[in-house]
Amino acid sequence: MTDASALQGDIHVSVVISTKNRVGLLADALRGLASQTLDPSRFEVIILDNQSTDDIAGLIEDWRARVKFELRYHRMDVDGGPSPSRNLGARMARGPIVAFTDSDCRPAPGWLENGLAAMAPDIAFATGVVLYKPGQQVQFLSKLSAERTWDHPGFPTANIFYRRDVFLEFGGFDVTLSFRDPFDRAVECADTDLAWRMLEAGRRRTFVPEAIVYHEIETLPLKLWLIEPTRLFVMPLLLRKHPELRRVLLTARLFFFPGTLIIYLGLLLAIAAMAVAPALLWLAVPVIFLRALVGLRPFRLSDFPRRIVETVLNIARVGIMAMTLVYGSLRYRCLVL
């Protein structure tokens, strides 16, 4: 169902949020939007629901009575991932600027005002800072890939402003870059692709450090934490489409994460040891012990078993990342290690 209530006021910016089964987190996002310093008559919020089983529609009805900005809701007929719903949100938008954030983010009070002020007529898009929500505790199994304190070349939808006419001119997000992986997770690189298509066409952008959103710190079950790097299988595809990304995103234009180099070297050494002297493989044991000691300041014997376990799990996770990138390199015929 799409809200068709009449628009009141002059909309300058439309906030678009794609969501699925995140009632609690979406409520926090709406709290952040309700605290904006920008006059509420100057912005609207459009919620795109990707077939949630949570009562997102009920949440929206409840918040409509609380907020002064226009709050609109649309439930997608099919869950095609974030990109199709975000594209629809941009088409629905009434403002000349479309601001994207995610349903697990809480915009800081000055987010819209600062982002909107940066959108000069010659600016196609602007990005801001993504920090973790204050007061949340980081744990070993926390997912810590969202923070962006600098002008990151990935241009994530957690915090980005697009001029609507330019967004539509470029066809929005490429929905063919939105996937469901074998674990039924939404995996995509359409946000990075769109920004780079604009840059390669000569469009201008800017970075706004004052435009801040706060991202939820998600702690994963062990299995999901271990397989989280499998999302990177699309990285070689992205690099094949935009070779310039190698210079700004990769180490030595080849390595996505420098830690994977250790995995590759370790495998080569293991193969050599098996061919020459299999007993040398036992050298891996003291290496793991030494790695576990790194960061123990001051050293406490009680911490040592936990550090050993964490070290083994980290090695396994980086190994999964390395295998994922090799798989993606073969699948898309573009080498990324």
Backbone torsions as a table, in degrees:
resi	resn	phi	psi	omega
1	MET	NA	137.3	-179.5
2	THR	-111.0	130.9	177.3
3	ASP	-71.4	128.7	-176.3
4	ALA	-119.8	22.3	-179.6
5	SER	-65.3	151.5	-175.2
6	ALA	-67.8	142.6	178.8
7	LEU	-78.6	134.1	176.2
8	GLN	-112.6	129.7	176.6
9	GLY	93.4	-179.6	-177.0
10	ASP	-103.7	105.9	-176.4
11	ILE	-79.1	123.7	177.5
12	HIS	-99.8	-28.5	-177.1
13	VAL	-147.6	138.5	178.8
14	SER	-112.1	124.1	177.6
15	VAL	-92.0	126.4	-178.7
16	VAL	-116.3	126.2	-179.7
17	ILE	-130.0	120.9	172.7
18	SER	-94.4	136.3	-176.1
19	THR	-145.5	160.1	171.5
20	LYS	-155.0	119.7	174.2
21	ASN	54.8	48.5	179.6
22	ARG	-136.2	53.5	-176.2
23	VAL	-57.4	-50.2	-177.8
24	GLY	-63.4	-44.5	-179.4
25	LEU	-68.4	-38.9	179.1
26	LEU	-64.6	-37.1	176.2
27	ALA	-60.4	-39.1	177.5
28	ASP	-66.3	-38.7	175.6
29	ALA	-60.9	-42.1	179.8
30	LEU	-67.7	-34.0	175.0
31	ARG	-60.8	-42.6	177.8
32	GLY	-63.6	-40.1	179.9
33	LEU	-70.0	-32.0	178.2
34	ALA	-69.5	-19.5	-178.3
35	SER	-97.6	11.1	-177.5
36	GLN	-64.1	143.1	176.6
37	THR	-77.0	-18.6	176.5
38	LEU	-68.3	138.4	178.3
39	ASP	-54.2	126.2	-176.4
40	PRO	-62.2	-17.6	176.8
41	SER	-74.8	-11.2	-175.9
42	ARG	-98.3	-1.8	177.9
43	PHE	-141.7	157.2	174.6
44	GLU	-126.8	160.7	177.7
45	VAL	-125.8	128.1	-179.1
46	ILE	-116.6	120.1	179.9
47	ILE	-103.6	123.1	177.1
48	LEU	-107.1	119.3	-173.6
49	ASP	-102.3	114.4	-179.2
50	ASN	-86.7	66.2	174.0
51	GLN	59.9	46.8	179.0
52	SER	-66.6	147.9	168.1
53	THR	-92.4	-16.9	170.5
54	ASP	-69.2	160.6	-179.3
55	ASP	-87.5	70.7	178.9
56	ILE	-66.3	-40.7	-179.1
57	ALA	-60.5	-41.3	178.2
58	GLY	-64.3	-39.2	177.5
59	LEU	-61.0	-44.1	-179.3
60	ILE	-62.9	-43.9	178.4
61	GLU	-59.4	-41.3	179.2
62	ASP	-64.0	-42.9	-177.3
63	TRP	-74.8	-24.2	177.6
64	ARG	-59.1	-32.6	-179.5
65	ALA	-77.2	-13.3	-175.4
66	ARG	-100.1	-28.0	-169.8
67	VAL	-105.3	160.0	-179.3
68	LYS	-100.1	-13.0	177.0
69	PHE	-86.0	162.7	177.5
70	GLU	-72.6	123.2	-178.3
71	LEU	-117.7	115.2	-175.2
72	ARG	-115.5	153.9	-174.7
73	TYR	-140.6	138.0	174.5
74	HIS	-142.2	129.6	175.9
75	ARG	-96.1	123.5	-178.3
76	MET	-68.2	143.7	177.5
77	ASP	-69.5	-31.7	-178.8
78	VAL	-136.1	141.3	174.9
79	ASP	-84.4	95.4	178.7
80	GLY	-100.1	12.9	-176.3
81	GLY	92.6	177.5	-175.0
82	PRO	-65.1	-36.7	-171.9
83	SER	-60.9	-49.9	179.0
84	PRO	-59.5	-39.3	-178.7
85	SER	-70.4	-37.5	177.1
86	ARG	-65.2	-39.4	177.0
87	ASN	-61.3	-42.6	177.9
88	LEU	-63.0	-42.3	178.7
89	GLY	-59.0	-39.8	177.9
90	ALA	-66.1	-37.4	177.4
91	ARG	-68.1	-35.1	178.7
92	MET	-73.2	-21.2	-170.7
93	ALA	-61.0	141.2	178.4
94	ARG	-100.8	-13.2	-179.5
95	GLY	-91.7	155.2	177.5
96	PRO	-72.7	-16.0	176.9
97	ILE	-116.3	134.5	176.4
98	VAL	-113.1	122.4	179.3
99	ALA	-107.0	120.6	178.3
100	PHE	-100.2	137.0	165.2
101	THR	-143.5	173.8	-176.4
102	ASP	-105.3	160.3	-175.6
103	SER	-73.7	-8.5	174.0
104	ASP	-103.3	24.1	179.2
105	CYS	-120.6	150.3	174.3
106	ARG	-120.9	110.5	179.5
107	PRO	-65.9	138.6	173.4
108	ALA	-68.6	157.1	-174.6
109	PRO	-53.3	-36.1	-177.1
110	GLY	-92.5	10.7	-174.0
111	TRP	-55.7	-57.1	-174.9
112	LEU	-68.2	-42.0	-177.9
113	GLU	-62.1	-44.7	-179.5
114	ASN	-71.1	-40.7	179.0
115	GLY	-65.8	-42.7	-179.7
116	LEU	-65.1	-38.6	-179.3
117	ALA	-63.5	-26.4	-178.2
118	ALA	-83.1	-10.7	-173.7
119	MET	-86.6	70.5	174.5
120	ALA	-63.8	160.8	-176.0
121	PRO	-56.8	-27.9	-177.9
122	ASP	-93.7	6.1	-179.5
123	ILE	-97.5	122.8	179.0
124	ALA	-80.9	-39.8	178.1
125	PHE	-154.2	158.4	179.8
126	ALA	-136.7	142.5	177.6
127	THR	-119.1	160.7	179.3
128	GLY	-131.8	-163.0	-175.0
129	VAL	-93.8	140.7	173.2
130	VAL	-118.5	117.2	177.6
131	LEU	-116.5	162.7	175.0
132	TYR	-80.3	150.0	-176.8
133	LYS	-60.2	130.1	-178.3
134	PRO	-60.2	143.2	175.5
135	GLY	86.6	-10.1	178.8
136	GLN	-84.1	141.6	-174.7
137	GLN	-90.7	132.0	175.1
138	VAL	-85.2	127.9	177.9
139	GLN	-117.7	171.6	-177.2
140	PHE	-59.2	-38.9	-177.8
141	LEU	-91.9	15.2	177.7
142	SER	-72.0	144.9	176.4
143	LYS	-88.0	111.0	-171.4
144	LEU	-122.5	57.7	-179.4
145	SER	-118.0	4.4	-172.3
146	ALA	-96.5	-23.4	-173.0
147	GLU	-65.9	133.9	179.8
148	ARG	-137.3	95.3	-178.3
149	THR	-95.4	0.7	-177.2
150	TRP	-134.4	179.0	-178.7
151	ASP	-75.9	84.1	-171.2
152	HIS	-79.8	135.3	-177.5
153	PRO	-74.3	-2.9	177.5
154	GLY	-81.5	-19.9	177.1
155	PHE	47.5	60.7	-175.4
156	PRO	-71.1	154.3	-179.6
157	THR	-75.0	-2.0	175.4
158	ALA	-60.6	-27.6	-177.1
159	ASN	-160.0	89.2	179.1
160	ILE	-153.3	142.8	178.8
161	PHE	-116.4	128.6	176.7
162	TYR	-118.5	142.4	167.0
163	ARG	-71.4	124.1	-169.9
164	ARG	-60.4	-42.4	-177.8
165	ASP	-65.5	-34.2	178.0
166	VAL	-72.1	-41.4	177.2
167	PHE	-55.3	-47.5	-178.5
168	LEU	-71.3	-35.3	177.8
169	GLU	-58.1	-37.7	-179.0
170	PHE	-88.9	5.5	176.2
171	GLY	80.1	10.4	179.3
172	GLY	67.9	-156.4	-179.7
173	PHE	-74.8	137.0	179.3
174	ASP	-73.7	109.3	-174.8
175	VAL	-69.8	-15.8	176.9
176	THR	-73.1	-10.4	177.6
177	LEU	-98.9	17.2	176.3
178	SER	-113.4	120.1	-172.0
179	PHE	-123.8	159.5	162.9
180	ARG	-109.9	120.5	-177.5
181	ASP	-83.3	175.9	-178.1
182	PRO	-59.5	-15.5	178.7
183	PHE	-100.7	15.4	178.1
184	ASP	60.6	32.5	174.7
185	ARG	-99.1	146.7	174.3
186	ALA	-74.9	122.6	179.9
187	VAL	-128.3	128.8	-179.7
188	GLU	-157.7	164.0	175.0
189	CYS	-136.1	24.0	-176.0
190	ALA	-67.7	-28.5	-179.9
191	ASP	-67.2	-46.0	177.9
192	THR	-64.5	-41.9	-178.8
193	ASP	-59.8	-46.7	-177.6
194	LEU	-62.8	-45.6	-179.4
195	ALA	-60.7	-41.8	-179.0
196	TRP	-73.0	-30.3	173.4
197	ARG	-62.1	-39.4	178.2
198	MET	-67.3	-43.8	-179.7
199	LEU	-63.5	-41.7	-180.0
200	GLU	-67.2	-21.3	176.4
201	ALA	-89.3	2.4	176.1
202	GLY	92.1	9.3	178.9
203	ARG	-77.8	151.8	-175.4
204	ARG	-97.5	154.9	177.8
205	ARG	-139.1	172.7	175.3
206	THR	-150.2	159.7	178.1
207	PHE	-114.2	134.0	-174.4
208	VAL	-121.8	94.0	-178.2
209	PRO	-60.8	-24.5	-178.3
210	GLU	-79.7	-13.4	178.5
211	ALA	-89.6	101.0	-169.2
212	ILE	-118.7	136.3	166.7
213	VAL	-124.2	151.6	179.5
214	TYR	-108.1	129.4	-174.9
215	HIS	-102.4	140.4	176.5
216	GLU	-61.6	139.1	170.8
217	ILE	-90.3	109.9	-177.5
218	GLU	-96.6	125.1	175.5
219	THR	-100.3	124.1	-171.4
220	LEU	-98.8	153.6	165.7
221	PRO	-60.5	154.3	-174.7
222	LEU	-53.3	-45.3	-177.5
223	LYS	-60.5	-46.6	-178.9
224	LEU	-68.5	-33.4	177.1
225	TRP	-63.7	-41.4	-179.6
226	LEU	-65.6	-39.3	-175.2
227	ILE	-92.8	0.2	-179.8
228	GLU	-52.4	-39.3	-179.7
229	PRO	-66.0	-11.8	179.5
230	THR	-65.5	-15.2	174.7
231	ARG	-61.8	-20.4	-175.1
232	LEU	-76.4	4.1	-179.6
233	PHE	-62.7	-20.4	179.5
234	VAL	-83.8	-9.3	-176.3
235	MET	-58.1	-46.3	178.1
236	PRO	-60.7	-34.8	176.7
237	LEU	-61.8	-45.0	179.6
238	LEU	-62.5	-41.5	179.5
239	LEU	-69.5	-31.7	176.3
240	ARG	-67.1	-38.9	-180.0
241	LYS	-73.5	-30.9	-175.4
242	HIS	-135.4	80.2	-176.3
243	PRO	-57.9	-27.4	-179.0
244	GLU	-62.4	-22.3	178.4
245	LEU	-61.9	-24.9	179.2
246	ARG	-57.6	-40.1	-175.7
247	ARG	-68.7	-36.5	-172.3
248	VAL	-102.0	-14.6	-174.4
249	LEU	-112.7	-28.7	-174.4
250	LEU	-104.0	155.2	172.2
251	THR	-86.7	127.2	-176.9
252	ALA	56.1	27.5	177.7
253	ARG	60.2	16.1	-176.5
254	LEU	-137.8	-37.7	-172.2
255	PHE	-100.6	121.3	178.1
256	PHE	-70.8	-40.9	-179.8
257	PHE	-133.0	118.2	-174.9
258	PRO	-54.7	-28.2	179.7
259	GLY	-61.9	-24.3	178.7
260	THR	-67.1	-26.3	178.0
261	LEU	-58.9	-38.3	178.4
262	ILE	-63.1	-38.5	178.8
263	ILE	-63.7	-46.3	-179.3
264	TYR	-63.2	-43.6	178.2
265	LEU	-64.5	-39.2	178.4
266	GLY	-62.6	-40.1	178.1
267	LEU	-65.6	-41.6	178.7
268	LEU	-63.3	-42.5	178.7
269	LEU	-65.6	-37.9	179.1
270	ALA	-65.2	-41.8	178.0
271	ILE	-63.1	-42.6	179.3
272	ALA	-64.6	-40.1	179.7
273	ALA	-64.9	-40.5	179.3
274	MET	-65.5	-32.5	-179.1
275	ALA	-78.5	-32.2	-174.4
276	VAL	-101.8	-53.6	-176.7
277	ALA	-153.1	93.5	-177.4
278	PRO	-53.6	-26.9	-179.1
279	ALA	-62.5	-21.8	179.6
280	LEU	-65.5	-19.4	179.4
281	LEU	-61.2	-24.6	179.0
282	TRP	-66.3	-15.6	177.1
283	LEU	-63.8	-20.2	178.8
284	ALA	-63.7	-28.6	-177.1
285	VAL	-63.8	-53.1	177.7
286	PRO	-64.0	-29.1	177.0
287	VAL	-62.3	-43.7	178.7
288	ILE	-63.9	-41.2	178.8
289	PHE	-62.2	-43.0	179.2
290	LEU	-64.9	-40.0	177.6
291	ARG	-62.6	-37.3	-179.9
292	ALA	-66.2	-28.4	-179.4
293	LEU	-74.6	-23.3	-177.9
294	VAL	-63.6	129.2	178.1
295	GLY	93.2	-8.1	177.1
296	LEU	-81.6	90.9	-178.8
297	ARG	-130.3	110.5	-6.9
298	PRO	-76.9	161.7	-179.4
299	PHE	-69.3	128.5	174.1
300	ARG	-127.6	125.2	-177.7
301	LEU	-58.7	-32.7	-178.5
302	SER	-66.4	-23.9	179.8
303	ASP	-81.9	-17.8	-169.6
304	PHE	-62.2	-47.4	178.8
305	PRO	-58.5	-41.4	179.3
306	ARG	-63.9	-40.2	180.0
307	ARG	-66.2	-34.8	176.4
308	ILE	-61.8	-47.4	-179.9
309	VAL	-61.7	-44.9	-179.1
310	GLU	-63.9	-37.9	179.0
311	THR	-64.2	-45.4	178.9
312	VAL	-62.1	-42.6	179.9
313	LEU	-66.0	-39.5	178.2
314	ASN	-64.7	-40.3	177.5
315	ILE	-62.6	-41.6	178.7
316	ALA	-63.4	-40.6	-178.0
317	ARG	-67.4	-43.6	178.0
318	VAL	-66.0	-34.4	175.1
319	GLY	-62.5	-41.1	176.6
320	ILE	-63.3	-40.6	176.7
321	MET	-60.0	-45.1	-179.4
322	ALA	-61.8	-44.8	179.2
323	MET	-64.5	-36.4	178.8
324	THR	-63.6	-44.9	-179.5
325	LEU	-67.0	-36.9	176.1
326	VAL	-64.0	-43.9	177.6
327	TYR	-59.8	-48.0	179.5
328	GLY	-62.2	-36.7	177.8
329	SER	-61.8	-41.5	178.6
330	LEU	-71.0	-41.1	-176.9
331	ARG	-65.9	-40.4	-174.4
332	TYR	-106.9	5.4	176.3
333	ARG	55.3	48.5	178.3
334	CYS	-150.9	116.0	-169.9
335	LEU	-78.4	120.0	171.7
336	VAL	-137.2	126.4	-176.1
337	LEU	-116.7	NA	NA
